[in-house]
């Protein structure tokens, strides 16, 4: 009787160790993926200060859909924050698409509104089940008296 009992305990211990290893690996992958979706630093436009505190909600092995960045557009700056609904790999893929579409279109055109429109178009081109919210600020450069332009968009699923 004793050897069978020891064998079951050993098998149980081995399963627990393997589950712990898999959870740790999934958490590491999720953390790496989440970090890759966010800028490593935020450059402050002249006359402005930047700060960010990002804490992902949910379990340690889920990637969220939050994104943000600040980029220079000629003599002005574009700051944006957005959220793709959901968690996991699917949300991460849409998050990357939204963030990098904002950056690339804004840098190519120099226009914040064109970037927001293109993100909206990208979500409209999808299957209709994705939700993304986005807020953007176009900040003036160093010139005094410049105006801040505020843009926002929400892509809701179609019914």
Buried (B, 14 or more C-beta within 10 A) or exposed (E): EEEEEEEEEEEEEEEEEEEEEEEEEBBEEBBEBBEEBBBEEBEEBEEEEEEEEEEBEEEEBBBBBBBBBBBBBEEBBBBBBBBBBBBBEEBBBBBBBBBBBBBEBBBEBBBBBEBBBBBBEBBEEEEEEBBBBBBBBBBBBEEEEBEEBEBEBEBEEEE
